[in-house]
């Protein structure tokens, strides 16, 4: 189970990935899943165990192309916030 941060901008997806990775958050830069089908095509996948740290880092950044935070439970993708 994991969370997906989706952006309209590839540079902001990469920037957020680098920011969380540098802080030790378990994250991967992934192709945005088809069920989300929005954005630039790149998203940041964060392990559920690290979501609080990722959200705190997100709040400190200026991510004006953020499209949403999604949760994947192994079966479904659900939007958590916009």
C-alpha positions in Angstrom: 0.0 0.0 0.0 1.3 3.4 -0.9 0.4 7.0 -1.8 0.9 8.8 -5.1 1.6 12.6 -5.4 0.6 13.7 -8.8 1.6 17.0 -10.5 1.0 18.7 -13.9 4.7 19.5 -14.1 7.5 17.0 -14.7 10.0 19.3 -13.1 7.9 19.6 -9.9 7.4 15.8 -9.8 11.1 15.4 -10.0 11.8 18.2 -7.5 9.4 16.7 -5.0 10.9 13.3 -5.5 14.4 14.7 -4.9 13.2 16.6 -1.8 11.7 13.6 -0.1 14.5 11.2 -1.1 17.1 13.5 0.4 15.2 13.4 3.7 15.2 9.6 3.8 11.6 9.1 2.7 11.0 5.8 0.9 9.8 7.2 -2.5 10.0 6.4 -6.2 9.5 8.4 -9.3 6.9 6.4 -11.3 4.8 6.7 -14.4 1.4 8.0 -13.4 -1.1 5.1 -13.2 -3.7 5.1 -16.0 -6.5 5.2 -13.5 -5.4 8.6 -12.4 -4.8 9.7 -16.0 -4.0 13.3 -15.2 -0.9 15.4 -15.1 2.5 15.2 -16.8 3.0 11.5 -16.7 5.3 11.3 -13.7 4.2 10.9 -10.1 5.9 10.3 -6.8 5.1 7.0 -5.0 5.6 7.1 -1.3 5.3 4.1 1.1 2.4 4.4 3.5 4.8 4.2 6.4 6.4 7.5 5.2 3.3 9.5 4.3 3.5 11.9 7.3 7.1 12.9 6.5 6.2 13.3 2.8 3.2 15.5 3.6 5.3 17.6 5.9 7.9 18.1 3.2 5.2 18.8 0.6 3.7 21.5 2.9 7.1 23.3 3.0 7.4 23.4 -0.8 5.9 25.6 -3.5 4.1 23.0 -5.7 1.6 25.0 -7.7 1.1 22.2 -10.2 0.0 19.7 -7.6 -3.1 17.7 -8.9 -3.7 15.5 -6.0 -2.7 12.9 -3.5 -4.0 9.4 -4.1 -3.9 6.2 -2.0 -3.5 2.7 -3.5 -4.6 -0.2 -1.3 -3.7 -3.0 -3.6 -7.0 -2.9 -5.5 -8.2 0.6 -5.9 -6.8 4.1 -6.3 -8.6 6.7 -4.2 -8.1 10.5 -4.2 -7.2 11.6 -0.7 -6.8 15.4 -1.3 -6.5 18.0 -4.0 
